[in-house]
Amino acid sequence: MKRLSVLFATVLMMVSFTVIKAQKIAHADVAGILNVMPEMKKANEQLEALGKMKQAELTKLQQAFQNKVQQYQKGGKQDAAKEAELQKEGENIQKMGQAAQKDVAEKQEVLYAPIDQKLNNAISAVAKAKGLDYILDANSQALIFKGGLDITADVKKQLGL
C-alpha cells in the first residue's frame, strides 16, 4: 500500500512538471515597439496638433472673458444680471474645456485602435509561429496574448454562475 502511494506521488509529480514545462511563455516590450511604429508617431503628432488647436481656442475665449470681467469690475457698479451673465459665460468656457478634452480622448481612441489591432495581430502571428502559449508585456507584466487553456467557463460553472 505504501509503495502504491509513493508510486502515485511520483507519477503525479512527473505529470505536473511535464504540464508546467509544456507551456511556452515569452515577453515583449510593447511600449518599445509602439514607440518605433510610424503609425504611432503620426497619430501622436495629430493628437498634439489637435490639442494645441483646442488649447489656443480656449485661451482666446478665456482672455476675452477676463477682459469682460475686468471691465465690469472697473465700472464699479453692481449689476446682478451682468454678474449672472459673466458667471454663465465662465461656466460655458469650462464646459468647452471639458468638451475639448473629450474630443482629444475620442480622437486618440480612433487613432490608436488600428495601431493596437495591428500590434495584436503581429503578436498573435509571432506567438503562433513560435508555438507560444502566453506573452507578457515586459514593462508591466500584463498578459497580452493567451493561447493556453482557458478555464473561465469551468470556474463559472463551479461557482454556479
C-alpha atoms as an extended CHARMM CRD file, in Angstrom:
* protein
*
       161  EXT
         1         1  MET       CA              0.0000000000        0.0000000000        0.0000000000  PROA      1               0.0000000000
         2         2  LYS       CA              2.7950000000        2.4220000000        0.9260000000  PROA      2               0.0000000000
         3         3  ARG       CA              4.5870000000        1.5460000000       -2.3190000000  PROA      3               0.0000000000
         4         4  LEU       CA              1.4700000000        2.3650000000       -4.2880000000  PROA      4               0.0000000000
         5         5  SER       CA              1.1970000000        5.8090000000       -2.6610000000  PROA      5               0.0000000000
         6         6  VAL       CA              4.8630000000        6.5930000000       -3.3700000000  PROA      6               0.0000000000
         7         7  LEU       CA              4.4400000000        5.4300000000       -6.9810000000  PROA      7               0.0000000000
         8         8  PHE       CA              1.2780000000        7.5230000000       -7.3720000000  PROA      8               0.0000000000
         9         9  ALA       CA              3.0010000000       10.6070000000       -5.9060000000  PROA      9               0.0000000000
        10        10  THR       CA              5.9810000000       10.1600000000       -8.2310000000  PROA      10              0.0000000000
        11        11  VAL       CA              3.7690000000        9.8160000000      -11.3030000000  PROA      11              0.0000000000
        12        12  LEU       CA              1.7360000000       12.8540000000      -10.2440000000  PROA      12              0.0000000000
        13        13  MET       CA              4.9070000000       14.9510000000       -9.8380000000  PROA      13              0.0000000000
        14        14  MET       CA              6.2080000000       13.8980000000      -13.2350000000  PROA      14              0.0000000000
        15        15  VAL       CA              2.9170000000       14.7650000000      -14.9180000000  PROA      15              0.0000000000
        16        16  SER       CA              2.8220000000       18.1390000000      -13.1470000000  PROA      16              0.0000000000
        17        17  PHE       CA              6.3410000000       19.0330000000      -14.2710000000  PROA      17              0.0000000000
        18        18  THR       CA              5.5230000000       17.9600000000      -17.8210000000  PROA      18              0.0000000000
        19        19  VAL       CA              2.4090000000       20.1570000000      -17.9140000000  PROA      19              0.0000000000
        20        20  ILE       CA              4.2640000000       23.1650000000      -16.4970000000  PROA      20              0.0000000000
        21        21  LYS       CA              7.1880000000       22.6440000000      -18.8310000000  PROA      21              0.0000000000
        22        22  ALA       CA              4.8820000000       22.2760000000      -21.8430000000  PROA      22              0.0000000000
        23        23  GLN       CA              3.6490000000       25.8620000000      -21.5940000000  PROA      23              0.0000000000
        24        24  LYS       CA              5.7870000000       28.2930000000      -23.5160000000  PROA      24              0.0000000000
        25        25  ILE       CA              5.9000000000       31.7930000000      -22.1090000000  PROA      25              0.0000000000
        26        26  ALA       CA              7.6170000000       34.8080000000      -23.6460000000  PROA      26              0.0000000000
        27        27  HSD       CA              7.6350000000       38.5580000000      -23.1990000000  PROA      27              0.0000000000
        28        28  ALA       CA              7.6170000000       41.6020000000      -25.4680000000  PROA      28              0.0000000000
        29        29  ASP       CA              8.4500000000       45.2600000000      -24.9200000000  PROA      29              0.0000000000
        30        30  VAL       CA              5.1390000000       46.6470000000      -26.1280000000  PROA      30              0.0000000000
        31        31  ALA       CA              6.0000000000       50.2810000000      -25.3520000000  PROA      31              0.0000000000
        32        32  GLY       CA              9.2810000000       49.9530000000      -27.2290000000  PROA      32              0.0000000000
        33        33  ILE       CA              7.5060000000       48.5000000000      -30.2400000000  PROA      33              0.0000000000
        34        34  LEU       CA              4.8260000000       51.1940000000      -30.1920000000  PROA      34              0.0000000000
        35        35  ASN       CA              7.4480000000       53.9460000000      -29.9500000000  PROA      35              0.0000000000
        36        36  VAL       CA              9.0880000000       52.8510000000      -33.2070000000  PROA      36              0.0000000000
        37        37  MET       CA              5.9020000000       52.3280000000      -35.2020000000  PROA      37              0.0000000000
        38        38  PRO       CA              5.4950000000       55.1130000000      -37.7940000000  PROA      38              0.0000000000
        39        39  GLU       CA              1.7130000000       54.9550000000      -37.3800000000  PROA      39              0.0000000000
        40        40  MET       CA              2.0930000000       55.7390000000      -33.6880000000  PROA      40              0.0000000000
        41        41  LYS       CA              4.3540000000       58.7090000000      -34.3580000000  PROA      41              0.0000000000
        42        42  LYS       CA              1.8690000000       60.0720000000      -36.8930000000  PROA      42              0.0000000000
        43        43  ALA       CA             -1.0660000000       59.5610000000      -34.5100000000  PROA      43              0.0000000000
        44        44  ASN       CA              0.7970000000       61.3330000000      -31.6900000000  PROA      44              0.0000000000
        45        45  GLU       CA              1.5880000000       64.2590000000      -33.9910000000  PROA      45              0.0000000000
        46        46  GLN       CA             -2.0870000000       64.5430000000      -34.9690000000  PROA      46              0.0000000000
        47        47  LEU       CA             -3.1590000000       64.4210000000      -31.3270000000  PROA      47              0.0000000000
        48        48  GLU       CA             -0.6110000000       67.0440000000      -30.3630000000  PROA      48              0.0000000000
        49        49  ALA       CA             -1.8030000000       69.3480000000      -33.1700000000  PROA      49              0.0000000000
        50        50  LEU       CA             -5.4280000000       68.8680000000      -32.1570000000  PROA      50              0.0000000000
        51        51  GLY       CA             -4.5940000000       69.5470000000      -28.5140000000  PROA      51              0.0000000000
        52        52  LYS       CA             -2.7210000000       72.7380000000      -29.3820000000  PROA      52              0.0000000000
        53        53  MET       CA             -5.5910000000       73.9360000000      -31.5790000000  PROA      53              0.0000000000
        54        54  LYS       CA             -8.1650000000       73.3110000000      -28.8480000000  PROA      54              0.0000000000
        55        55  GLN       CA             -5.9280000000       74.9670000000      -26.2550000000  PROA      55              0.0000000000
        56        56  ALA       CA             -5.4760000000       78.0440000000      -28.4650000000  PROA      56              0.0000000000
        57        57  GLU       CA             -9.2440000000       78.3620000000      -28.8820000000  PROA      57              0.0000000000
        58        58  LEU       CA             -9.7940000000       78.0800000000      -25.1450000000  PROA      58              0.0000000000
        59        59  THR       CA             -7.0390000000       80.5570000000      -24.3490000000  PROA      59              0.0000000000
        60        60  LYS       CA             -8.5880000000       83.0930000000      -26.7140000000  PROA      60              0.0000000000
        61        61  LEU       CA            -12.0250000000       82.6600000000      -25.0950000000  PROA      61              0.0000000000
        62        62  GLN       CA            -10.5500000000       82.8820000000      -21.5870000000  PROA      62              0.0000000000
        63        63  GLN       CA             -8.6970000000       86.0880000000      -22.3970000000  PROA      63              0.0000000000
        64        64  ALA       CA            -11.8480000000       87.6720000000      -23.8240000000  PROA      64              0.0000000000
        65        65  PHE       CA            -13.7310000000       86.5680000000      -20.7090000000  PROA      65              0.0000000000
        66        66  GLN       CA            -11.0600000000       88.0160000000      -18.4020000000  PROA      66              0.0000000000
        67        67  ASN       CA            -11.2600000000       91.3360000000      -20.2710000000  PROA      67              0.0000000000
        68        68  LYS       CA            -15.0410000000       91.4280000000      -19.7610000000  PROA      68              0.0000000000
        69        69  VAL       CA            -14.6260000000       90.6720000000      -16.0520000000  PROA      69              0.0000000000
        70        70  GLN       CA            -12.0160000000       93.4170000000      -15.6610000000  PROA      70              0.0000000000
        71        71  GLN       CA            -14.2090000000       95.9310000000      -17.4860000000  PROA      71              0.0000000000
        72        72  TYR       CA            -17.1450000000       95.0360000000      -15.2660000000  PROA      72              0.0000000000
        73        73  GLN       CA            -15.0230000000       95.4270000000      -12.1210000000  PROA      73              0.0000000000
        74        74  LYS       CA            -13.6750000000       98.8010000000      -13.3080000000  PROA      74              0.0000000000
        75        75  GLY       CA            -17.2380000000      100.0150000000      -13.8350000000  PROA      75              0.0000000000
        76        76  GLY       CA            -17.6930000000       99.9870000000      -10.0800000000  PROA      76              0.0000000000
        77        77  LYS       CA            -21.4360000000       99.4070000000      -10.0580000000  PROA      77              0.0000000000
        78        78  GLN       CA            -23.0730000000       96.1480000000       -9.0670000000  PROA      78              0.0000000000
        79        79  ASP       CA            -25.3840000000       94.5710000000      -11.6300000000  PROA      79              0.0000000000
        80        80  ALA       CA            -26.8660000000       91.1680000000      -10.7630000000  PROA      80              0.0000000000
        81        81  ALA       CA            -27.8650000000       90.4820000000      -14.3710000000  PROA      81              0.0000000000
        82        82  LYS       CA            -24.3400000000       91.2460000000      -15.6390000000  PROA      82              0.0000000000
        83        83  GLU       CA            -22.7980000000       89.0740000000      -12.8950000000  PROA      83              0.0000000000
        84        84  ALA       CA            -25.1060000000       86.1930000000      -13.8160000000  PROA      84              0.0000000000
        85        85  GLU       CA            -24.1880000000       86.6390000000      -17.4790000000  PROA      85              0.0000000000
        86        86  LEU       CA            -20.4730000000       86.5810000000      -16.6640000000  PROA      86              0.0000000000
        87        87  GLN       CA            -20.8880000000       83.5500000000      -14.4320000000  PROA      87              0.0000000000
        88        88  LYS       CA            -22.7650000000       81.7080000000      -17.1830000000  PROA      88              0.0000000000
        89        89  GLU       CA            -20.0850000000       82.6090000000      -19.7220000000  PROA      89              0.0000000000
        90        90  GLY       CA            -17.3970000000       81.3160000000      -17.3540000000  PROA      90              0.0000000000
        91        91  GLU       CA            -19.2920000000       78.0440000000      -16.9350000000  PROA      91              0.0000000000
        92        92  ASN       CA            -19.6480000000       77.7650000000      -20.7170000000  PROA      92              0.0000000000
        93        93  ILE       CA            -15.9010000000       78.1820000000      -21.1720000000  PROA      93              0.0000000000
        94        94  GLN       CA            -15.3030000000       75.4980000000      -18.5460000000  PROA      94              0.0000000000
        95        95  LYS       CA            -17.7200000000       73.1540000000      -20.3750000000  PROA      95              0.0000000000
        96        96  MET       CA            -15.9300000000       73.8970000000      -23.6310000000  PROA      96              0.0000000000
        97        97  GLY       CA            -12.6540000000       72.9000000000      -21.9850000000  PROA      97              0.0000000000
        98        98  GLN       CA            -14.1580000000       69.6100000000      -20.8610000000  PROA      98              0.0000000000
        99        99  ALA       CA            -15.5940000000       69.0530000000      -24.3430000000  PROA      99              0.0000000000
       100       100  ALA       CA            -12.1640000000       69.7390000000      -25.8500000000  PROA      100             0.0000000000
       101       101  GLN       CA            -10.5740000000       67.1380000000      -23.5670000000  PROA      101             0.0000000000
       102       102  LYS       CA            -13.2880000000       64.6700000000      -24.5410000000  PROA      102             0.0000000000
       103       103  ASP       CA            -12.7190000000       65.4020000000      -28.2430000000  PROA      103             0.0000000000
       104       104  VAL       CA             -8.9880000000       64.7420000000      -27.8900000000  PROA      104             0.0000000000
       105       105  ALA       CA             -9.6410000000       61.4920000000      -25.9730000000  PROA      105             0.0000000000
       106       106  GLU       CA            -12.1200000000       60.3040000000      -28.6050000000  PROA      106             0.0000000000
       107       107  LYS       CA             -9.6770000000       61.1590000000      -31.3980000000  PROA      107             0.0000000000
       108       108  GLN       CA             -6.9870000000       59.2370000000      -29.5200000000  PROA      108             0.0000000000
       109       109  GLU       CA             -9.2140000000       56.1620000000      -29.3570000000  PROA      109             0.0000000000
       110       110  VAL       CA             -9.9580000000       56.4090000000      -33.0830000000  PROA      110             0.0000000000
       111       111  LEU       CA             -6.2850000000       56.8400000000      -33.9970000000  PROA      111             0.0000000000
       112       112  TYR       CA             -4.9290000000       54.1850000000      -31.6210000000  PROA      112             0.0000000000
       113       113  ALA       CA             -7.4840000000       51.4420000000      -32.3860000000  PROA      113             0.0000000000
       114       114  PRO       CA             -5.9680000000       50.3380000000      -35.7360000000  PROA      114             0.0000000000
       115       115  ILE       CA             -2.4610000000       50.5810000000      -34.2820000000  PROA      115             0.0000000000
       116       116  ASP       CA             -3.4410000000       48.3590000000      -31.3460000000  PROA      116             0.0000000000
       117       117  GLN       CA             -5.1060000000       45.9110000000      -33.7420000000  PROA      117             0.0000000000
       118       118  LYS       CA             -2.0150000000       45.7930000000      -35.9580000000  PROA      118             0.0000000000
       119       119  LEU       CA              0.2400000000       45.1960000000      -32.9570000000  PROA      119             0.0000000000
       120       120  ASN       CA             -2.0340000000       42.4920000000      -31.5210000000  PROA      120             0.0000000000
       121       121  ASN       CA             -2.1950000000       40.7500000000      -34.9020000000  PROA      121             0.0000000000
       122       122  ALA       CA              1.6020000000       40.7860000000      -35.1490000000  PROA      122             0.0000000000
       123       123  ILE       CA              1.9970000000       39.4540000000      -31.6050000000  PROA      123             0.0000000000
       124       124  SER       CA             -0.5280000000       36.6920000000      -32.2970000000  PROA      124             0.0000000000
       125       125  ALA       CA              1.2250000000       35.7420000000      -35.5330000000  PROA      125             0.0000000000
       126       126  VAL       CA              4.6180000000       35.5390000000      -33.8220000000  PROA      126             0.0000000000
       127       127  ALA       CA              3.1490000000       33.5880000000      -30.9020000000  PROA      127             0.0000000000
       128       128  LYS       CA              1.5310000000       31.0690000000      -33.2120000000  PROA      128             0.0000000000
       129       129  ALA       CA              4.6520000000       30.7500000000      -35.3780000000  PROA      129             0.0000000000
       130       130  LYS       CA              6.8240000000       30.0880000000      -32.3230000000  PROA      130             0.0000000000
       131       131  GLY       CA              4.2510000000       27.8960000000      -30.5730000000  PROA      131             0.0000000000
       132       132  LEU       CA              3.9520000000       30.1890000000      -27.5700000000  PROA      132             0.0000000000
       133       133  ASP       CA              1.0540000000       29.8970000000      -25.1360000000  PROA      133             0.0000000000
       134       134  TYR       CA              1.4540000000       33.2180000000      -23.2910000000  PROA      134             0.0000000000
       135       135  ILE       CA              3.1760000000       36.5100000000      -23.9570000000  PROA      135             0.0000000000
       136       136  LEU       CA              3.6810000000       39.0380000000      -21.1730000000  PROA      136             0.0000000000
       137       137  ASP       CA              4.3180000000       42.7560000000      -21.5760000000  PROA      137             0.0000000000
       138       138  ALA       CA              7.9200000000       43.2060000000      -20.4440000000  PROA      138             0.0000000000
       139       139  ASN       CA              7.1410000000       46.5950000000      -18.8970000000  PROA      139             0.0000000000
       140       140  SER       CA              4.0430000000       45.7740000000      -16.8740000000  PROA      140             0.0000000000
       141       141  GLN       CA              3.8100000000       42.0070000000      -16.6660000000  PROA      141             0.0000000000
       142       142  ALA       CA              0.3790000000       42.2680000000      -18.2800000000  PROA      142             0.0000000000
       143       143  LEU       CA             -0.7670000000       39.3080000000      -20.3230000000  PROA      143             0.0000000000
       144       144  ILE       CA             -1.0400000000       40.3920000000      -23.9720000000  PROA      144             0.0000000000
       145       145  PHE       CA             -1.5690000000       37.0440000000      -25.6960000000  PROA      145             0.0000000000
       146       146  LYS       CA             -3.1670000000       33.9270000000      -24.3430000000  PROA      146             0.0000000000
       147       147  GLY       CA             -3.2260000000       30.6910000000      -26.2100000000  PROA      147             0.0000000000
       148       148  GLY       CA             -3.3060000000       28.1800000000      -23.3810000000  PROA      148             0.0000000000
       149       149  LEU       CA             -6.2060000000       26.5040000000      -21.6970000000  PROA      149             0.0000000000
       150       150  ASP       CA             -8.9330000000       28.9290000000      -20.6520000000  PROA      150             0.0000000000
       151       151  ILE       CA            -10.8500000000       27.6010000000      -17.6670000000  PROA      151             0.0000000000
       152       152  THR       CA            -13.0830000000       30.6410000000      -17.1970000000  PROA      152             0.0000000000
       153       153  ALA       CA            -16.2340000000       28.7600000000      -18.2050000000  PROA      153             0.0000000000
       154       154  ASP       CA            -15.3750000000       25.8640000000      -15.8850000000  PROA      154             0.0000000000
       155       155  VAL       CA            -14.8270000000       28.1950000000      -12.9330000000  PROA      155             0.0000000000
       156       156  LYS       CA            -18.1180000000       29.9850000000      -13.6310000000  PROA      156             0.0000000000
       157       157  LYS       CA            -19.8740000000       26.6210000000      -13.7590000000  PROA      157             0.0000000000
       158       158  GLN       CA            -18.2700000000       25.6030000000      -10.4790000000  PROA      158             0.0000000000
       159       159  LEU       CA            -19.4560000000       28.8330000000       -8.8810000000  PROA      159             0.0000000000
       160       160  GLY       CA            -22.9380000000       28.3600000000      -10.2920000000  PROA      160             0.0000000000
       161       161  LEU       CA            -22.7700000000       31.4720000000      -12.4280000000  PROA      161             0.0000000000
